Amino acid sequence: MSKEDHYLKGMDLFADDRMDEAVAAFDRALEEDARYGDALHAAAMCCYHKKDLEKALQYGLRYRDVEPDNPLAYTSLSMFYHAKGWIQEAEDMGAKAQAAALKEAQS
């Protein structure tokens, strides 16, 4: 299977609320391409929904490193930090999301 096939399988599993299996599918996609941003973000969101905030942050930080200009990377990190009660970090990521969105709009 291609990385896209693994990703799509993971999305189907996510939709069925089978988060552990979805993360495993996204990890298989990431074995094919460690910089596959969609799979990193999806895995992060699965972990967030499972309330595994440490793993969500790990995937989220990798996603931000791969797509540093993507506002969604910072928005997601803001959500994860907020859920951990790290308000200042959440606000910092929110500000970075706004800056990235503005930059994207100006492009």
ChimeraX attribute file (.defattr): number of C-alpha atoms within 10 A of each C-alpha:
attribute: neighborCount
match mode: 1-to-1
recipient: residues
	/A:1	9
	/A:2	11
	/A:3	19
	/A:4	16
	/A:5	14
	/A:6	21
	/A:7	27
	/A:8	17
	/A:9	18
	/A:10	28
	/A:11	22
	/A:12	15
	/A:13	19
	/A:14	21
	/A:15	11
	/A:16	10
	/A:17	14
	/A:18	15
	/A:19	21
	/A:20	16
	/A:21	16
	/A:22	26
	/A:23	24
	/A:24	17
	/A:25	25
	/A:26	30
	/A:27	20
	/A:28	20
	/A:29	26
	/A:30	21
	/A:31	12
	/A:32	15
	/A:33	13
	/A:34	15
	/A:35	16
	/A:36	20
	/A:37	21
	/A:38	16
	/A:39	28
	/A:40	27
	/A:41	22
	/A:42	22
	/A:43	31
	/A:44	29
	/A:45	25
	/A:46	26
	/A:47	24
	/A:48	21
	/A:49	14
	/A:50	15
	/A:51	14
	/A:52	14
	/A:53	21
	/A:54	15
	/A:55	18
	/A:56	27
	/A:57	22
	/A:58	15
	/A:59	22
	/A:60	30
	/A:61	20
	/A:62	20
	/A:63	28
	/A:64	20
	/A:65	14
	/A:66	16
	/A:67	17
	/A:68	16
	/A:69	17
	/A:70	20
	/A:71	22
	/A:72	20
	/A:73	25
	/A:74	28
	/A:75	20
	/A:76	25
	/A:77	27
	/A:78	26
	/A:79	23
	/A:80	27
	/A:81	22
	/A:82	16
	/A:83	14
	/A:84	15
	/A:85	11
	/A:86	13
	/A:87	14
	/A:88	12
	/A:89	17
	/A:90	22
	/A:91	17
	/A:92	14
	/A:93	23
	/A:94	20
	/A:95	16
	/A:96	20
	/A:97	23
	/A:98	15
	/A:99	16
	/A:100	19
	/A:101	17
	/A:102	12
	/A:103	13
	/A:104	12
	/A:105	8
	/A:106	7
	/A:107	6
